[in-house]
């Protein structure tokens, strides 16, 4: 099922933020609950210290070695009024148990003595813990008391955590409702802001698709204030100049038929790159990857514009003339950029592109036209060789710089190679068909290399592969 990029962005953000809000909610409730329990513990410890001191003094100053049951009963109730908590006493001498909430009951005494906290208190260890029964919690603190340093009995204080549990429950409900409201508002904001991203891309996609279908229009208007707007401006400028080119082609069609047939082929590589990366934009969530795609689309759009400018200039002449704009260029960097542009198309054919370069090589060349040559050769290898990989080697010798582009596919049949060589040698219009074929852009590539004082050589063997050498003379 198709999912729009807008829906993906909203889902991605909500899937990241919702768990974070839930985590914050749980941490907040846990922190507040811990704080409350810590206050309860501190208060109970203070009360236990007071009662422990009181009982130690009471039994130590009492002259009776064994206190009567009635006195112990009232003692427990006095302690209960002092701390306003449920108090339980177990007197060891007569094995008597007293509970401030009830009379002495055998089952209650048995439960009391089996309590782990009471067993620790009988071992002279003061302790506290929280007991949970169903949804209710109770804080229990147990401690021994003495008579002249001799264990006389144990006492337990019970604090029901009803108010704390109620506050915890209410806090959870309030924070949960607040979280839902925050998620709802966040969804509205995300819907608005993702719309600001997606709508310009949708317009650009429609324009590119229309362009791919042959409907050239220059009424694309995008005001997003980012790279998409720059891309749209480049695309719009390109379409304007392309419309001018089409008008000129109608006038000059007979005069330069061979030239325009070949240049139409040259458009395919940058247009395929533009359309491919534009289509890839809607599948990406990473901002960095989207910026990388946009960079290559803009780069190829501008290169296409320069190609269009060349065509417009040449269409005013009676013969096709290439004008070189030579500048010192890093050939290694140019090769890497070219491979990055072709990577998307190569991946669709399951072909790997590999560059082997030991050092940077600087040459005075027309960067765009040499890039066009390299793209032509790699594009031919991808389209026709049925190879699994294409290797590009860069060598620098004493007198030459060599770029070797090699595939490991089916090679070029001898009969086909002869036609290509005739096409390169004579630029014969009758040998240039209208369908895509191996080497369609090689005549123009050869002419570009010759204008640079270099050569283009083809070495091929059937079922072994093809290597195209680009030779540049030094000095």
C-alpha positions in Angstrom: 0.0 0.0 0.0 1.4 3.4 -1.0 2.2 5.8 1.8 2.8 9.5 1.2 5.9 11.2 2.4 3.7 13.5 4.6 2.2 10.5 6.4 5.6 9.0 6.8 7.0 12.2 8.4 4.0 12.5 10.8 4.2 8.9 11.8 8.0 9.0 12.3 7.8 12.1 14.5 4.8 10.7 16.5 6.5 7.3 16.9 9.6 9.1 18.3 7.8 11.6 20.5 5.0 9.4 21.9 7.3 6.9 23.7 9.3 9.9 25.0 6.1 11.4 26.4 5.1 8.1 28.0 8.6 7.7 29.4 8.5 11.2 30.9 5.0 10.4 32.3 6.2 7.3 34.0 9.4 8.9 35.3 7.4 11.8 36.7 4.9 9.5 38.5 7.7 7.3 39.8 9.7 10.3 41.0 6.8 11.8 42.9 5.8 8.5 44.3 9.4 7.9 45.5 9.4 11.4 47.1 6.1 10.7 48.9 7.3 7.3 50.1 10.6 8.8 51.3 8.7 11.4 53.4 6.5 8.6 54.9 9.6 6.6 55.7 11.3 9.5 57.3 8.3 10.3 59.5 7.8 6.7 60.5 11.5 6.4 61.4 11.2 9.4 63.6 8.1 8.0 65.3 9.8 4.6 65.7 12.8 6.2 67.3 10.6 8.0 69.8 8.6 4.9 70.6 11.6 2.7 70.9 13.3 5.1 73.3 10.0 5.4 75.2 9.5 1.6 75.5 13.1 1.0 76.5 12.8 3.6 79.3 9.3 2.4 80.3 10.3 -1.2 80.7 13.7 -0.4 82.3 12.1 1.9 85.0 9.2 -0.4 85.7 9.8 -2.4 88.8 7.6 -5.3 87.7 9.6 -7.9 85.9 6.5 -9.1 84.1 3.9 -6.6 83.3 0.2 -7.5 83.5 -1.8 -7.9 80.3 -4.1 -5.0 81.2 -1.2 -2.6 81.6 0.3 -3.7 78.3 -3.1 -3.3 76.6 -3.3 0.4 77.7 0.3 1.0 77.0 -0.3 0.0 73.3 -3.3 2.3 73.1 -1.3 5.2 74.6 1.4 4.6 71.9 -1.3 4.5 69.3 -2.6 8.0 70.4 1.0 9.3 70.4 1.7 8.5 66.8 -1.8 8.3 65.5 -1.0 5.1 63.6 -1.9 1.4 64.0 0.4 -0.1 66.6 1.1 -3.7 67.4 3.1 -5.1 70.3 4.3 -8.6 71.0 5.4 -9.2 74.6 7.9 -12.1 74.8 7.6 -13.0 78.5 3.9 -14.0 78.3 3.7 -14.4 74.5 1.1 -11.6 74.4 0.0 -9.8 71.3 -1.8 -6.5 71.2 -3.3 -4.6 68.3 -4.6 -1.0 68.6 -7.3 -1.8 66.0 -8.6 -5.1 67.6 -8.6 -7.4 70.5 -6.1 -10.2 70.8 -6.9 -12.8 68.2 -5.0 -16.0 67.6 -5.0 -15.7 63.8 -3.8 -12.1 64.0 -1.0 -13.1 66.3 0.0 -16.0 64.0 0.1 -13.6 61.0 2.0 -11.1 63.0 4.7 -13.6 64.1 5.0 -15.0 60.5 5.7 -11.5 59.1 9.2 -11.3 57.7 9.7 -7.9 59.3 8.8 -9.2 62.8 11.1 -12.1 62.4 14.0 -9.7 61.7 12.9 -7.5 64.6 13.1 -10.7 66.9 16.7 -11.0 65.7 17.4 -7.4 67.0 17.1 -5.9 63.5 15.1 -2.8 62.9 13.5 -2.9 59.4 10.8 -1.4 57.1 9.2 -2.4 53.9 6.1 -1.8 51.7 3.5 -4.5 51.6 1.1 -4.7 48.6 -2.3 -6.4 48.7 -4.2 -6.1 45.4 -4.1 -2.3 44.5 -3.5 -1.2 48.1 -0.1 -0.6 49.7 0.9 -0.4 53.3 4.2 0.9 54.8 5.3 -1.3 57.7 8.2 -0.6 60.2 9.2 -3.2 62.8 11.7 -2.8 65.7 12.6 -4.5 69.0 12.5 -2.9 72.5 14.5 -3.9 75.5 14.6 -4.0 79.2 18.1 -3.5 80.6 19.5 -4.5 77.2 17.5 -7.7 77.2 15.0 -8.2 74.4 11.6 -7.7 75.8 9.4 -7.6 72.7 8.8 -6.2 69.2 6.6 -3.5 67.9 5.2 -2.7 64.5 3.8 0.5 63.1 1.5 0.4 60.1 0.9 3.3 57.8 -1.8 2.8 55.0 -0.7 4.5 51.7 -4.2 5.2 50.6 -3.7 8.9 50.1 -0.4 8.4 48.3 -2.0 5.7 46.0 -4.9 8.0 45.2 -2.6 10.9 44.4 -0.5 8.6 42.2 -3.7 7.4 40.3 -5.0 11.0 39.8 -1.6 12.2 38.7 -1.4 9.4 36.1 -4.8 10.3 34.7 -4.0 14.0 34.6 -0.6 13.5 32.9 -2.0 11.0 30.5 -4.7 13.4 29.4 -2.1 16.2 29.0 0.0 13.8 26.9 -2.9 13.0 24.6 -3.6 16.8 24.2 0.1 17.4 23.4 0.1 14.6 20.9 -3.0 15.9 19.2 -1.6 19.4 19.0 1.7 18.0 17.8 -0.1 16.1 15.1 -1.7 19.3 13.9 1.6 21.2 13.8 3.4 18.3 12.1 0.6 18.1 9.5 1.0 21.9 8.8 4.8 21.9 8.6 5.2 18.7 6.6 2.7 20.2 4.2 5.1 23.1 3.7 7.7 20.5 2.6 5.6 18.1 0.7 3.5 20.5 -1.4 6.5 22.1 -3.2 7.9 18.6 -3.8 4.6 17.4 -5.3 4.6 20.4 -7.6 8.1 19.7 -8.7 7.4 16.0 -9.2 4.4 16.9 -11.4 6.5 19.3 -13.4 9.3 16.7 -13.8 6.8 14.0 -14.8 5.2 16.4 -17.3 8.7 17.2 -18.6 9.5 13.5 -18.9 6.2 13.0 -20.9 7.2 15.8 -23.3 5.1 18.6 -21.9 7.5 21.5 -21.4 6.1 24.2 -19.2 7.8 27.2 -17.5 4.9 28.2 -15.1 6.2 26.3 -12.1 6.0 28.6 -9.1 7.5 27.4 -5.7 8.2 29.8 -2.9 9.5 27.5 -0.1 12.6 29.5 0.7 14.9 26.5 0.6 16.8 24.1 -1.8 13.5 23.0 -3.4 12.8 26.6 -4.5 16.3 26.8 -6.0 15.8 23.5 -7.8 12.4 24.7 -9.1 14.0 28.0 -10.3 16.7 26.0 -12.1 14.1 23.7 -13.6 12.0 26.7 -14.7 15.0 28.4 -16.3 15.9 25.1 -18.0 12.4 24.7 -19.4 12.4 28.3 -20.7 15.6 27.8 -22.5 14.5 24.4 -23.7 11.4 26.0 -25.3 13.6 28.5 -27.1 15.7 25.5 -28.2 12.6 23.7 -29.6 11.7 26.8 -31.6 15.2 27.0 -33.0 15.2 23.3 -33.8 12.1 23.7 -36.0 14.0 26.3 -38.1 17.4 24.5 -38.2 16.2 20.9 -38.1 17.4 19.9 -41.6 20.7 21.8 -41.3 21.8 20.1 -38.1 19.8 16.8 -38.0 22.8 14.7 -37.1 23.9 17.0 -34.3 20.5 17.3 -32.7 19.9 13.5 -32.9 23.1 13.0 -30.9 22.4 15.8 -28.3 19.0 14.4 -27.7 20.8 11.3 -26.5 23.1 13.4 -24.3 20.1 14.8 -22.5 19.1 11.3 -21.2 21.8 11.0 -18.5 21.2 14.3 -16.7 17.4 14.0 -17.1 17.5 10.4 -15.8 19.5 11.6 -12.8 17.1 14.5 -12.1 14.0 12.3 -12.4 15.6 9.5 -10.4 16.7 11.6 -7.5 13.5 13.6 -7.5 11.6 10.4 -7.3 14.0 9.2 -4.5 13.3 12.4 -2.5 9.8 11.2 -1.5 11.2 7.9 -0.2 13.8 9.5 2.2 13.2 10.6 5.8 16.8 11.8 6.6 17.3 15.5 6.1 21.0 14.9 5.1 20.1 12.3 2.5 17.4 14.6 1.0 19.9 17.5 0.9 22.4 15.2 -1.0 19.7 14.2 -3.5 18.7 17.9 -4.0 22.4 18.8 -4.6 22.8 16.3 -7.4 19.5 17.3 -9.0 20.5 21.0 -9.0 24.0 20.1 -10.3 22.6 18.0 -13.2 19.9 20.7 -13.9 22.6 23.3 -14.3 24.7 21.0 -16.4 21.7 20.4 -18.6 21.2 24.2 -18.9 24.8 24.5 -20.0 24.2 21.8 -22.6 21.1 23.6 -23.8 23.2 26.9 -24.0 25.7 25.0 -26.3 22.9 23.8 -28.5 21.4 27.3 -28.8 24.7 28.7 -29.7 25.5 26.0 -32.3 22.0 26.2 -33.8 22.8 29.7 -35.0 25.7 28.4 -37.1 25.7 26.5 -40.4 27.9 23.8 -38.9 28.3 22.2 -35.5 31.2 23.7 -33.5 32.3 22.8 -30.1 33.7 25.6 -28.0 35.9 24.5 -25.1 36.0 26.3 -21.7 39.2 24.9 -20.3 40.1 25.2 -16.7 42.4 23.3 -14.4 40.3 20.4 -13.1 40.8 17.7 -10.5 40.2 14.6 -12.7 39.9 12.3 -9.6 37.2 14.5 -8.1 35.4 14.7 -11.4 35.4 10.9 -11.7 34.0 10.5 -8.2 31.3 13.1 -8.9 30.3 11.3 -12.1 30.1 7.9 -10.4 27.9 9.4 -7.7 25.5 10.7 -10.4 25.3 7.3 -12.1 25.1 5.3 -8.8 21.2 5.5 -8.7 20.8 4.2 -12.3 23.5 1.5 -11.8 21.9 0.2 -8.6 18.6 -0.3 -10.5 20.5 -2.6 -12.9 22.3 -4.3 -10.0 25.7 -3.0 -11.3 28.5 -1.9 -9.0 30.7 1.1 -9.9 34.3 1.1 -8.6 37.0 3.7 -8.9 40.7 2.9 -8.6 42.8 6.0 -8.2 46.1 6.3 -6.4 46.5 10.1 -6.6 44.9 13.3 -7.7 45.5 14.4 -11.2 45.0 18.0 -12.4 44.4 18.7 -16.1 43.4 21.8 -18.2 40.1 20.5 -19.6 36.5 21.6 -20.3 35.0 20.0 -17.1 31.5 19.7 -18.4 32.4 18.1 -21.7 34.8 15.6 -20.2 32.2 14.8 -17.6 29.7 14.2 -20.6 32.2 11.8 -22.2 32.6 9.8 -19.0 28.9 9.7 -18.4 28.3 8.4 -22.0 30.8 5.6 -21.7 29.5 4.5 -18.2 25.9 4.8 -19.4 26.6 2.5 -22.4 28.2 -0.1 -20.1 25.1 0.0 -17.8 22.6 -0.2 -20.7 24.2 -2.7 -23.0 27.0 -4.8 -21.5 25.0 -7.0 -19.0 27.9 -6.7 -16.6 27.8 -7.0 -12.8 30.4 -4.2 -12.2 32.1 -1.4 -14.0 35.7 -0.5 -13.0 37.2 2.9 -13.6 41.0 3.2 -13.4 43.0 6.5 -13.4 46.7 6.4 -14.3 49.2 9.2 -14.7 52.4 8.5 -16.7 55.2 10.7 -17.9 53.5 11.9 -21.1 49.9 10.7 -20.7 46.9 10.5 -18.4 44.7 7.5 -18.9 41.2 6.9 -17.8 40.2 3.2 -18.4 36.5 2.3 -18.1 36.0 -1.4 -18.1 33.0 -3.7 -18.0 32.9 -7.5 -17.7 29.9 -8.2 -19.8 29.1 -9.7 -23.2 31.4 -7.5 -25.2 30.6 -5.8 -28.6 30.1 -8.1 -31.6 32.6 -7.5 -34.5 29.8 -6.5 -36.9 28.5 -4.0 -34.4 32.0 -2.6 -33.6 32.6 -1.9 -37.3 29.4 0.2 -37.4 30.5 2.1 -34.3 33.9 2.8 -35.8 32.4 4.0 -39.0 30.1 6.2 -37.1 33.0 7.6 -35.1 35.2 8.1 -38.2 32.5 9.6 -40.6 29.7 10.8 -38.3 27.5 9.3 -41.0 23.8 10.3 -40.3 22.5 7.2 -42.0 24.3 5.0 -39.5 22.6 6.8 -36.5 19.3 5.1 -35.8 16.5 6.5 -33.7 16.6 3.6 -31.2 19.0 3.3 -28.2 22.0 1.3 -29.2 25.5 0.6 -27.9 27.8 3.6 -28.6 25.2 6.1 -29.6 27.1 9.0 -28.0 30.6 7.8 -28.9 31.0 10.0 -32.0 30.5 13.2 -30.0 32.7 11.8 -27.2 35.4 11.1 -29.7 35.2 14.6 -31.1 35.4 16.1 -27.6 38.6 14.0 -26.8 40.2 15.1 -30.1 39.5 18.8 -29.3 41.4 18.2 -26.0 44.3 16.8 -28.0 43.5 13.3 -26.8 42.0 10.0 -28.1 39.2 7.6 -27.4 40.0 3.9 -27.9 37.8 0.8 -27.7 39.1 -2.7 -26.9 36.5 -5.4 -26.7 36.1 -9.2 -26.7 32.9 -11.2 -26.7 31.9 -12.7 -23.4 35.0 -11.0 -21.8 34.0 -7.4 -21.7 34.8 -3.9 -23.1 37.4 -1.3 -22.1 37.2 2.3 -23.3 40.4 4.3 -22.9 40.4 8.1 -22.6 43.9 9.3 -23.4 45.1 12.8 -22.5 48.5 14.1 -23.6 50.6 16.0 -21.1 52.6 18.9 -22.4 
